[in-house]
Amino acid sequence: MQPIHELLNRIRWDPDFGKANFDIGYYDRVERRMIRVSFRRLFFPRDDHFVFEVADAWGLVHRVPYHRVHQVFRNGELIWDRPLH
């Protein structure tokens, strides 16, 4: 399986592959459930190459480590999946 950081970089930097619609599914430890967000809502901080940031419905910004990503969807189709432990 391709490592998640490689897939996220491909989405960000490969112009042909990245022009699709992507959603990321990550496990939220507080809510104890998977959260699915549009890749367009993610921000990748320059100071940390192992997390992304995303704002929730209330505008609070959450830093999500890559190891909590468990699903990636491309145009609605699941293309990458890692089971929860």
C-alpha positions as CSV (number, residue, x, y, z in Angstrom):
1,M,0.0,0.0,0.0
2,Q,1.2,3.5,-0.8
3,P,2.1,5.5,2.3
4,I,-0.4,8.3,3.0
5,H,2.2,11.1,2.8
6,E,3.1,10.0,-0.8
7,L,-0.6,9.9,-1.8
8,L,-1.3,13.4,-0.3
9,N,1.7,14.8,-2.0
10,R,0.6,13.3,-5.3
11,I,-2.8,14.9,-4.9
12,R,-1.2,18.2,-4.1
13,W,1.5,18.3,-6.8
14,D,0.4,16.0,-9.7
15,P,-1.7,18.3,-11.9
16,D,-3.5,15.6,-13.8
17,F,-4.2,13.3,-10.8
18,G,-5.0,16.2,-8.4
19,K,-7.7,17.9,-10.5
20,A,-10.2,15.3,-9.3
21,N,-12.4,15.8,-6.3
22,F,-10.8,14.2,-3.2
23,D,-12.2,13.6,0.3
24,I,-10.1,12.5,3.3
25,G,-11.4,10.3,6.1
26,Y,-9.7,10.6,9.4
27,Y,-10.4,9.3,12.8
28,D,-11.4,11.9,15.4
29,R,-10.4,10.7,18.8
30,V,-12.7,13.2,20.7
31,E,-15.8,12.3,18.7
32,R,-14.6,8.6,18.3
33,R,-15.7,8.4,14.7
34,M,-14.4,8.9,11.2
35,I,-14.7,12.4,9.8
36,R,-14.8,13.0,6.1
37,V,-13.7,16.3,4.7
38,S,-13.0,17.7,1.2
39,F,-9.3,17.9,0.4
40,R,-9.9,21.5,-0.7
41,R,-10.5,22.4,3.0
42,L,-7.1,21.1,4.1
43,F,-4.1,23.3,4.8
44,F,-0.6,21.9,5.0
45,P,1.6,23.9,7.4
46,R,5.1,24.6,6.3
47,D,6.6,23.9,9.7
48,D,5.3,20.3,10.0
49,H,5.3,17.7,7.3
50,F,3.4,15.1,9.2
51,V,0.0,16.9,9.8
52,F,-2.6,18.9,8.0
53,E,-5.0,21.4,9.4
54,V,-8.7,21.6,8.9
55,A,-11.4,23.9,10.3
56,D,-14.6,22.4,11.8
57,A,-18.1,23.8,11.4
58,W,-17.5,26.3,14.2
59,G,-14.2,27.6,12.7
60,L,-11.9,25.8,15.1
61,V,-8.7,24.6,13.5
62,H,-7.6,21.1,14.2
63,R,-4.2,19.6,13.4
64,V,-4.6,16.1,12.2
65,P,-1.5,13.8,12.0
66,Y,-1.2,11.7,8.9
67,H,-1.4,8.5,10.9
68,R,-5.0,9.3,11.7
69,V,-6.0,9.3,8.0
70,H,-7.8,6.0,7.2
71,Q,-9.6,6.7,3.9
72,V,-9.1,8.7,0.7
73,F,-11.8,9.1,-1.9
74,R,-11.4,10.2,-5.5
75,N,-14.5,11.4,-7.2
76,G,-16.5,9.6,-4.5
77,E,-14.7,6.2,-5.0
78,L,-12.6,4.8,-2.2
79,I,-9.0,4.6,-3.5
80,W,-7.0,4.2,-0.3
81,D,-8.0,2.5,3.0
82,R,-6.3,1.6,6.2
83,P,-8.3,-0.2,8.8
84,L,-8.8,1.2,12.3
85,H,-6.7,-0.6,14.9
